Amino acid sequence: MVEKAKGKKSNPIQAYFRETIGELRKVSWPTGREALQLTGLVILVMIIVGILLGFADGAARGLLGLLLG
């Protein structure tokens, strides 16, 4: 019996999930309010960057139109 227990390897898939769950328990999760605020901030930044890229694209298109005729 002792030889059986010594030679037995742990399943790497089970070990992976066991370690992953252990790490996820250590995470400091945001509250619902914090998550909502951060989501709103991300959406706002995406909109601002989208507008800036739209202006840059329009300016580049206009400049290229002037240069090419």
TIVEXGU-177508 format. One record per residue: residue in one letter; chain; z, y, x of N, C-alpha, C, O in turn. Coordinates in Angstrom, 3 decimals, padded with zeros to 6 digits. Layout:
<rs>
('a', 'A', (Z, Y, X), (Z, Y, X), (Z, Y, X), (Z, Y, X)),
...
</rs>
This chain:
<rs>
('m', 'A', (000.000, -001.194, 000.810), (000.000, 000.000, 000.000), (000.000, 001.256, 000.852), (-000.687, 002.222, 000.522)),
('v', 'A', (000.748, 001.261, 001.931), (000.813, 002.435, 002.791), (-000.556, 002.694, 003.399), (-000.962, 003.848, 003.535)),
('e', 'A', (-001.271, 001.640, 003.766), (-002.588, 001.798, 004.366), (-003.559, 002.402, 003.360), (-004.409, 003.216, 003.721)),
('k', 'A', (-003.434, 002.005, 002.108), (-004.311, 002.552, 001.079), (-004.114, 004.061, 000.932), (-005.092, 004.807, 000.869)),
('a', 'A', (-002.883, 004.510, 000.877), (-002.591, 005.930, 000.698), (-003.049, 006.731, 001.913), (-003.513, 007.862, 001.770)),
('k', 'A', (-002.923, 006.158, 003.102), (-003.327, 006.867, 004.320), (-004.835, 007.046, 004.367), (-005.320, 008.119, 004.729)),
('g', 'A', (-005.583, 006.013, 004.006), (-007.025, 006.050, 004.118), (-007.710, 006.797, 002.988), (-008.903, 007.089, 003.072)),
('k', 'A', (-006.979, 007.106, 001.945), (-007.574, 007.768, 000.792), (-007.838, 009.239, 001.111), (-006.942, 009.978, 001.521)),
('k', 'A', (-009.101, 009.643, 000.910), (-009.453, 011.045, 001.122), (-009.359, 011.777, -000.206), (-009.572, 011.195, -001.270)),
('s', 'A', (-009.037, 013.058, -000.127), (-009.001, 013.838, -001.363), (-010.433, 014.211, -001.741), (-011.291, 014.409, -000.881)),
('n', 'A', (-010.658, 014.299, -003.005), (-011.972, 014.650, -003.523), (-012.238, 016.117, -003.209), (-011.457, 016.975, -003.621)),
('p', 'A', (-013.326, 016.434, -002.486), (-013.569, 017.833, -002.107), (-013.832, 018.739, -003.317), (-013.510, 019.927, -003.279)),
('i', 'A', (-014.405, 018.195, -004.373), (-014.659, 019.013, -005.559), (-013.344, 019.381, -006.239), (-013.150, 020.523, -006.656)),
('q', 'A', (-012.440, 018.403, -006.350), (-011.133, 018.685, -006.944), (-010.355, 019.669, -006.085), (-009.692, 020.566, -006.607)),
('a', 'A', (-010.434, 019.503, -004.766), (-009.733, 020.415, -003.860), (-010.270, 021.828, -004.002), (-009.506, 022.793, -003.998)),
('y', 'A', (-011.601, 021.951, -004.129), (-012.222, 023.269, -004.296), (-011.685, 023.967, -005.539), (-011.274, 025.126, -005.480)),
('f', 'A', (-011.691, 023.254, -006.667), (-011.224, 023.875, -007.907), (-009.725, 024.158, -007.866), (-009.279, 025.176, -008.395)),
('r', 'A', (-008.950, 023.284, -007.254), (-007.513, 023.504, -007.132), (-007.236, 024.766, -006.317), (-006.390, 025.576, -006.694)),
('e', 'A', (-007.948, 024.931, -005.202), (-007.762, 026.109, -004.354), (-008.272, 027.370, -005.049), (-007.662, 028.433, -004.932)),
('t', 'A', (-009.383, 027.258, -005.768), (-009.933, 028.412, -006.482), (-008.963, 028.905, -007.542), (-008.728, 030.108, -007.658)),
('i', 'A', (-008.402, 027.995, -008.311), (-007.431, 028.376, -009.340), (-006.203, 029.006, -008.703), (-005.657, 029.978, -009.225)),
('g', 'A', (-005.768, 028.453, -007.575), (-004.621, 029.022, -006.864), (-004.887, 030.451, -006.414), (-004.006, 031.306, -006.503)),
('e', 'A', (-006.104, 030.715, -005.928), (-006.453, 032.074, -005.490), (-006.566, 033.020, -006.672), (-006.151, 034.175, -006.582)),
('l', 'A', (-007.124, 032.543, -007.781), (-007.273, 033.401, -008.956), (-005.919, 033.794, -009.537), (-005.800, 034.850, -010.157)),
('r', 'A', (-004.911, 032.972, -009.348), (-003.571, 033.315, -009.826), (-002.952, 034.428, -009.000), (-002.059, 035.129, -009.477)),
('k', 'A', (-003.416, 034.603, -007.761), (-002.890, 035.653, -006.887), (-003.533, 037.018, -007.154), (-003.029, 038.043, -006.695)),
('v', 'A', (-004.638, 037.030, -007.892), (-005.379, 038.262, -008.122), (-004.578, 039.209, -009.006), (-003.934, 038.786, -009.966)),
('s', 'A', (-004.627, 040.490, -008.669), (-003.993, 041.508, -009.498), (-005.039, 041.984, -010.501), (-005.870, 042.832, -010.177)),
('w', 'A', (-005.000, 041.445, -011.712), (-005.997, 041.747, -012.725), (-005.709, 043.095, -013.364), (-004.547, 043.441, -013.581)),
('p', 'A', (-006.767, 043.872, -013.673), (-006.549, 045.163, -014.343), (-006.141, 044.948, -015.801), (-006.427, 043.917, -016.410)),
('t', 'A', (-005.476, 045.947, -016.324), (-005.136, 045.888, -017.744), (-006.406, 046.128, -018.554), (-007.433, 046.522, -018.002)),
('g', 'A', (-006.339, 045.896, -019.828), (-007.501, 046.112, -020.687), (-007.963, 047.563, -020.649), (-009.161, 047.841, -020.625)),
('r', 'A', (-007.012, 048.478, -020.644), (-007.337, 049.910, -020.605), (-008.019, 050.272, -019.279), (-009.012, 050.999, -019.266)),
('e', 'A', (-007.482, 049.762, -018.171), (-008.090, 050.024, -016.860), (-009.502, 049.452, -016.791), (-010.411, 050.095, -016.266)),
('a', 'A', (-009.682, 048.259, -017.315), (-011.010, 047.636, -017.296), (-011.997, 048.462, -018.113), (-013.147, 048.637, -017.709)),
('l', 'A', (-011.557, 048.966, -019.252), (-012.415, 049.796, -020.093), (-012.779, 051.099, -019.387), (-013.931, 051.528, -019.436)),
('q', 'A', (-011.810, 051.727, -018.735), (-012.072, 052.968, -018.013), (-013.036, 052.738, -016.856), (-013.953, 053.531, -016.644)),
('l', 'A', (-012.835, 051.668, -016.114), (-013.713, 051.380, -014.981), (-015.122, 051.032, -015.446), (-016.101, 051.392, -014.792)),
('t', 'A', (-015.227, 050.331, -016.578), (-016.538, 050.015, -017.136), (-017.264, 051.290, -017.544), (-018.457, 051.440, -017.283)),
('g', 'A', (-016.543, 052.208, -018.184), (-017.126, 053.489, -018.566), (-017.581, 054.283, -017.355), (-018.634, 054.920, -017.385)),
('l', 'A', (-016.792, 054.246, -016.291), (-017.153, 054.946, -015.064), (-018.420, 054.369, -014.456), (-019.295, 055.115, -014.017)),
('v', 'A', (-018.525, 053.059, -014.428), (-019.723, 052.408, -013.888), (-020.952, 052.784, -014.704), (-022.007, 053.071, -014.139)),
('i', 'A', (-020.824, 052.784, -016.020), (-021.953, 053.141, -016.878), (-022.356, 054.596, -016.658), (-023.546, 054.908, -016.605)),
('l', 'A', (-021.370, 055.490, -016.530), (-021.653, 056.896, -016.277), (-022.389, 057.095, -014.952), (-023.365, 057.841, -014.884)),
('v', 'A', (-021.921, 056.428, -013.911), (-022.580, 056.538, -012.603), (-023.998, 055.989, -012.678), (-024.911, 056.560, -012.082)),
('m', 'A', (-024.196, 054.892, -013.398), (-025.543, 054.331, -013.550), (-026.475, 055.321, -014.240), (-027.632, 055.466, -013.844)),
('i', 'A', (-025.982, 055.999, -015.264), (-026.804, 056.978, -015.977), (-027.158, 058.144, -015.063), (-028.310, 058.576, -015.028)),
('i', 'A', (-026.180, 058.656, -014.326), (-026.424, 059.783, -013.415), (-027.423, 059.398, -012.334), (-028.350, 060.156, -012.051)),
('v', 'A', (-027.248, 058.240, -011.731), (-028.177, 057.787, -010.690), (-029.571, 057.573, -011.281), (-030.568, 057.898, -010.638)),
('g', 'A', (-029.651, 057.037, -012.482), (-030.936, 056.849, -013.147), (-031.651, 058.168, -013.372), (-032.859, 058.270, -013.159)),
('i', 'A', (-030.902, 059.189, -013.808), (-031.490, 060.511, -014.019), (-031.980, 061.092, -012.692), (-033.085, 061.628, -012.615)),
('l', 'A', (-031.154, 060.985, -011.649), (-031.552, 061.507, -010.336), (-032.790, 060.793, -009.805), (-033.689, 061.429, -009.254)),
('l', 'A', (-032.836, 059.492, -009.967), (-034.019, 058.748, -009.519), (-035.248, 059.118, -010.348), (-036.360, 059.163, -009.821)),
('g', 'A', (-035.055, 059.381, -011.632), (-036.159, 059.819, -012.480), (-036.714, 061.156, -012.013), (-037.930, 061.344, -011.963)),
('f', 'A', (-035.816, 062.095, -011.668), (-036.268, 063.387, -011.149), (-036.983, 063.222, -009.810), (-038.016, 063.847, -009.572)),
('a', 'A', (-036.432, 062.380, -008.940), (-037.063, 062.152, -007.633), (-038.433, 061.515, -007.805), (-039.375, 061.870, -007.096)),
('d', 'A', (-038.552, 060.584, -008.732), (-039.835, 059.939, -008.991), (-040.843, 060.945, -009.529), (-041.998, 060.964, -009.103)),
('g', 'A', (-040.405, 061.784, -010.469), (-041.294, 062.799, -011.020), (-041.744, 063.794, -009.969), (-042.912, 064.180, -009.934)),
('a', 'A', (-040.812, 064.215, -009.102), (-041.165, 065.159, -008.039), (-042.138, 064.521, -007.052), (-043.098, 065.164, -006.627)),
('a', 'A', (-041.901, 063.278, -006.690), (-042.792, 062.590, -005.754), (-044.175, 062.398, -006.382), (-045.196, 062.562, -005.714)),
('r', 'A', (-044.198, 062.051, -007.661), (-045.477, 061.874, -008.355), (-046.247, 063.206, -008.410), (-047.455, 063.242, -008.179)),
('g', 'A', (-045.539, 064.284, -008.716), (-046.176, 065.598, -008.769), (-046.696, 066.032, -007.409), (-047.811, 066.545, -007.308)),
('l', 'A', (-045.909, 065.835, -006.368), (-046.312, 066.191, -005.011), (-047.509, 065.362, -004.571), (-048.443, 065.890, -003.968)),
('l', 'A', (-047.487, 064.095, -004.863), (-048.612, 063.228, -004.507), (-049.856, 063.616, -005.284), (-050.964, 063.555, -004.752)),
('g', 'A', (-049.685, 064.016, -006.546), (-050.811, 064.477, -007.354), (-051.430, 065.727, -006.771), (-052.652, 065.870, -006.775)),
('l', 'A', (-050.605, 066.640, -006.266), (-051.128, 067.865, -005.638), (-051.864, 067.556, -004.341), (-052.904, 068.147, -004.050)),
('l', 'A', (-051.320, 066.631, -003.571), (-051.926, 066.304, -002.270), (-053.246, 065.554, -002.431), (-054.182, 065.767, -001.660)),
('l', 'A', (-053.320, 064.687, -003.423), (-054.511, 063.860, -003.597), (-055.561, 064.472, -004.531), (-056.689, 063.984, -004.602)),
('g', 'A', (-055.207, 065.491, -005.213), (-056.261, 066.164, -005.938), (-056.062, 066.297, -007.370), (-056.913, 066.857, -008.062)),
</rs>
